[in-house]
Amino acid sequence: MTGKIALEAIAQKRELFEKLALSNWEDPEIAFDEVNACRRTAELAAGLGFQVETPVYGMPTALRASWGEGGPVIGFLGELDALPGLSQKVSTVQEPVQAGAPGQGCGHNLLCVAPLAAAYGLKEELRQLGLPGTVVYYGCPAEEQLTGKGFMARGGAFCELDIAFSWHGSSVNSTGYGRSAGLNSAVFHFTGRTAHAGGDPHNGRSALDAVELMDIGANYLREHVTPETRIHYVITEGGVAPNIVPDKASVWYYVRAMSRESIEDTYRRLIDVAEGAAKMTGTTVEVEYKGGCYETMPNHVLVDLLHECMEEIERPKWTESELKFADELNRRSPHYNPAVHTEPLCTGVMPIGTRDGSGSTDVAEVMHIVPCASANTAVNNRAAGGHNWQVTACCGSSIGMKGMIYGAKVLALAAVRAAGDPELIRRAKAEFEQSMGGKTYECPIPDTLPVPQPRGGSTDAGISQ
């Protein structure tokens, strides 16, 4: 197999793929509310000849689209959710379509589609050559809450695969060996006793005092955790008026680290801090665990394959108007550095990256179940920050569409080569087993935590990267 059939198949259906990406950009839906994105994606997948299941894995807005039989079984990971508050027109100035509304500030309108297009390309290569193999595309909700794939894994997803591929839009064309942090998320709800803050404060038990003492304890805890561990929080409830002792207060914490062991250890100690704060203030505390994810574990064999394909596939040719649009965005970005951002849009391929990052993604769940790697291709201006209105602007434009199709072709060519090379898959699996070190995946989302249901347009932010 050369991949020629796959690449031509993607090109022939390009209009359909771009239409879906634009529809999801025009109708952004936040985590666990991706009803229309799931429906539209399922309809296109069915029209492309896949057998589609939705809802699936106990999740109303998840989908599984499959084709073929026998091995190898190759998976592609799509994502469906948008970000709260990042509504934006295709404009070089910050100008929301609707103030306060969601927007595709992480480019998931493209991320939904590029892996589906790649799955279609692999399917057509296998079908037209009459070769065995199974292609599986997963439409995954709630990546921005970092729990979507965890819930799916808890429901049995991904373990059917031999290997998996993911893709994400970026400001550059790249892939890498570097890891991203895992995470636990929890809200600590304190309950005290209300009283008049001026008249009889001695009868009150302040839940806000408990929150503040917990935050102080957590800040002292920072000195005694591993260097890469991150602890961050926001107070979500703190009372209603200064003259009323607050009987309700809540604080939301993330604990991040580069291993589940470090995450769990710090998280247990954070609970101790919360319980100590409750004792000191005569209040009680209830812990609302919201979920978590693993650190990423990129498979080097598959990373090398993606990088090789990225260099071979023809990259987008940017028009003068696209370059001008990106240049204007760059100059309005606080990240703009003319010495670094020497071109408005990326044209080359970066060397394979090796640096770890402190962000998180639930793609890590898949990476701890099967060999998996991810590629990035440029879909926005070089100086755009993450989760930013400039990303929304680009992902609804021709810039985003071109980067998406390029990314789809990179994944498709890599998948075709893997499907035709049993030795490569064997090496990817051997590396995976070595990296796991005899451990098996244990979902960080307990069976007792229910899957959130669609809320019909709620803007609750949930977990974010």
N, C-alpha and C positions, 0 to 999 in steps of 0.2 A: 504493500500500500504506500502511495506517495503523498496522499493528502489532497491531491488535485481535485478529486470529486468533492471532498468536504468543503474546500474553500470556494469552489464554484457554486455549491449548493447554498452556502451562506450568502454569497453575492446575489444569487437569483431571488432570494427571499428577503433581501435587505429592506425593501419598502415595508414589508409586514413587521419586521423586527423594530424598525424605527417608529412605526405607527404605535406599537404597543408601548415603547419607551416614552413617547410623547404623551400618550393617554395617561400613563401613570404619573408623569410630570404634572399634567394639568389637573389631576385628581389625586393629590398626595394623601395618604392615609397613614396614621401613626401605628405604633406597635400594637399587635393583636386586634387591630381594627381594619385590616387590609382586605376587606370583603370584596371590593371591586377589583383591586389589583389581582387577587387570587382568581377571581372569576375570569377576568380578561386573559390572564396567563394560561389558565386551564383551557380556555376556548382555542387559543392559538396553538397550544401544544397538541390538542386533539386534532385540529386541522392539519397539523404537520405529520400526522400519522402515529402519534404516541397514544398509548393506553393511559388514561388519566384517572387518578383517584383523588377525590377531595370531598369532604374533609378526611384527614388521615392522621394517624398517630395521636388521636384524641384531641387534635387541634383544628378548630373551625376554619382557620385561614391558611392551613398548610396544604400542599399538594405534592403528589408523586406522579411523574410522567415517565413511562418506560416503553422500551421497544426491544425486541430481539429475544434470543434465548442462548443459554450456554455461556461459557466464559470466553474472554474475561468480562467481568462486570465493572463498568466504569461509570462513576457518578460525577455530577456537576451540581454545584451549589448556587442557587439563586436566592435573592433577598427581596422582600416586598415592601418594607416599611419606610416611611419618611420621618422627618424630624419636626417636632413642635416648633412653631414660631419662626420658621425660616422660609416663609412665603416670599417669592421674589420674581419679578418679571425678567425677561431676557433683556437686561439693561446694564449699562456700565455704572449706574448709580444705584444706591440702595433704594428700592422701590417695590414694596410688597404688592402682590396681586390682591391680597386681603390682609390687612394688618392683624398680626397675632396668629394667623393661620399656619398650618404645617407647610413644609416645602422640602424639596429634594436636596437638602444641604449636605448629604453624603452620597448622592448620586445613585440611590438604590433603584430609581426608575431604569437606569442602565444596567445595574447589577442584576436585576430581575431577568434581563433579556440576554445579555452577552453569554452566560452559561447555557441558556436555552438554545441560542443560535449555534453554539459549539456542539451541544448534544445533537442537534439536528444534522450538523455537518458530519459528525462521526456516524450517526445512523445511516445517512445516505451513502457514505463510503462503504460501510459493511453491507448494506442492502444491495447496492448495485454490483458489488463484487461477489455477492453470495457467501459471505464469510460469517462464522459464528461470533457471538458476542452480545452482551446486553448493555443497553444504554439507559441510565436512570438520571432524570433531572428532578431536583427537589426545589420546590418553591417554599422558602423558609420565612416565616414571620418573625418579627420582634428581635432582629439582630441588635437594634439600638438599645434594647433592654438586656442584651447579652444572655438571654434565656431561651430564645426561640429554638435553637438547635439542641439545647439541653432538654427541653420538653419533648422534642421530636425523638431524641436518642432514648429518653426514658420510655417512649412509646414503641421503640424497636427500630427506628430509622438507622440507616447507614451501615449496619453490620453486614448487609448483603454484598457490600462492595469489595472489589479487589484493590482499587485505588480511587482517589477522588481529586477533583480540581475545583479551585475557586478563583474568582477574579474580583478586582475592585478598581474603580476609577481613581485617578490620582493626578498629580501635576507632572509626573514623570513616567517613563516606561521602565519598569524594574521588577525584579523579584529578589528574594534573599533568604539567607539562612537565619537571620535574626529572629528573636522571639518577642512576643508581646505578653504582657502580664496576665495572669489569671485574677479572679475577683470573687469576693463575697459581698453581698449587699443586704443591709437590714435596716429597718426603722425601729428605734427604741422609743416606746410610748410610756411616758411617766404619768402616774395618777396621784394627786395629792388631795388637799382639802382647801376649799375656797374660804376666804375671810376678807373683811374690810382691811385693806393694807394700812390705813391710817388709824382706824378705830380699834381693831383687835387683831393685829397681825400675829400675835402669839397663838391664836387659835388656827391659823392657816398652816398648811404644809405645801410649800411651793414646788410644783412640778417643774417650773422653769429653773429654780435653783438646782434641781437634780440634773437637768440638761446641761447647765453651765458647769457644774462640778464634773459631770461625765466628760465634757469637752476638755476641761483642764487635765483630768486624768489621762485622757487619750493623748494629749499633747506631751505629757511626761512619758507615756509609753513609747513614743517615737524614738527615744534614745536607746531603747532596749529591744529593737527589732532588727532584722537583717537589713543591710544597707539599701537593697532594692525595694523594700516594702514601702507601700504608700498607704496612708490613712487620711481620708478626707471626708468632710461632712457638711451638712447644711441643716439649720434649724427650720423645720417645716411648720411648727406650731409653738407659740410661746405665750399665750394669754390674750386677753381682749382689751384690757385697760390697766394703766399703772396702779389704780387704786383698788384693784381686785387681785388678791393672791391667786395666781394661776393654779387651777386644779388639774389642768391638762397641758402637757407640752411634749413635743416629739422632736427627735433629731435623726437624720438619715445618714448612715455611714456606708462608705466603700472601704474595703480592705483589699489591696492589690499586692501581689508578689509573683515571683517567677516559679513557684511550685505550689501545688495544692497543700503540701505539708506546712509550708510557711504561712499560707493564707489561713488554714484552719487553726494553727497555733496562735497567731495574732488575733484571730476572730474570737477564740475562746477567752483570751486575756481581755479583749475589749468587753465581752459580756461580764467578766468579773468587775471591770471598772464601772459598768452601768449598775450592777447590783450594789457595789460599794456606794455609788452616788445616791441610790435609793435609800440605803440604810442611813446615810448621813443626814438625809432630809426628811425622814419619816414618810417617804412615798413608796409606791410600788412601781415596778417596771415590767412591761410586756415586750418581748422581742418578736418583731414581725420579719422573719427571714424572707427576702424577696427573690433569692436565687443566687447563682454564681456560675462561674465558668473556669475552665483550665487555662493555663498558659499555653501559647501556641507551640507546636513542635513540627516545624516544616521538615519535610522529607527531602534530603539533599539530592537524592537521585532524581526526584521529580522536579525540584528547583532547577537543576542543571538542564533538564529536558526543556522546561519552559523558557529558560534563558536562551537556549539554542534556537528554539522556534521563534522567539521574539526578535532575534537578530535576523532571521531569514525572511520573515513576513514583511512585505512592503508596508512601511509606516504611512500614516496619513500625510497628505500634502495639504498644508494650510493655505487658504486663500488670503489675499491682501486684507479683505474685510475682516476675516477671522483673526488675523494677526493684530490688526488695529484694535479690534474689540478687546482682545486679551491684554494688549499693551495698556489700554486705558484702565482696565481692571487692576493690573499690576501696580500702576502708579497711585491708585487709591487704596492699596492694601498696606496695612501697618507692617507687613512682613517683607515689603519690597526692599530689595538691596540691589542696586544696579550692577554691583561688582559680581553678584551671584546670579541674578536673573538676567542673564545676557541675551536671552531670547524670550519672546512673549509666551510661546508654546513649545513644549519639548519636541525635539525632532530626532534625537538619538536614543540609544538604549544605555541605561546606566550599568556599571559593573554590578555583579552579584553582591548584594548588601550583606553585611555581617553584624551590624549593630543591633542590640536589643532595644525595644521600645517600651514605654510605660503605659501605653494604651491597652485596650483589651478588645477581643472579638470572640464571639461564640463559634467561629470556624474552628477554634481550638478543640471543641468537643469532638468534631469529626477527626481531627488530627490525632486524637488519642484512641480512636476506634479503628481506623484504617490509614494506610499511607496517603498523605494529602499534601498538596502544595498550592500556593496562590500566586497569581501574577497581577501586576498593576500596569495599566496603560493610561496615558495622558488623556484626560477628558476636560481639563480646566486649565486656567492660566497658571504660570509657574509660581506666582507669589500668593495664590489663594491659601488661606488658612483652612484647617479642617472644620467641618460643621459650620459653614460660613455661607452668607448670602451669595458670594461670588461663585461658589460651587453650584448653587441652585441655578444661577443665571446661565452658566456654561452648560449644565446638564440638560437644559431645555433648548439648547441651540445646536447648530450643525457641528460645533466643536465636540460636544459630548457624543453626538451620534457617530462621528468618525472614530473617536477613540473607542467607543463600544464595539463597533464592527471589527476594528483591529484586534481588540482583546478577544473577541469571539474566535477569530481566525487563529490566534496564538493558542488558545485552549484546544481548538479542534485539531490543529496539526499535532500538538503534543499528545492528545488522546489517540489519534490515528497511529502515531509511531509506537505508543505504548501497547496498543491493541495488537500490533503486528510484531511485537518483540517480547515474547514470554520471559526472556532472560532479564530484561529491564524490570518487569513487574516482580520477578523473583528477587532482584537486588533491592527494589524498593521495600518489599515485604521484610527482607532480612534486616535492612536498616531500621525499619519500624520496630521489629521485635527487639533489636538491640537497644533502641532508644527507650522502649518501655521497661526494659530491665526486669522482665518477669511479672510486671504488674498488669492488671487489667483495668479497663475503664470502669469507674464507679461514678454514676451520675450525681453531680452536686445538688440536684434538685430532688428533694425527697418525694416519695409517693403521696404524702399528705398535703403537698402544696398543689392546689388546683390550677389548671390552665385558665388564665384570664380569658373572659369571653368578649366578643366584639361589643363596643360601647356606643357605636353610632356617632362617631365624630368627636369623641372626647379628646382633649389636648393634654391629658396627664402624661408627663414626660417619661416616667419610669426610669430605668437605668439607661445611661448613655455612655458611650465610650469615653 
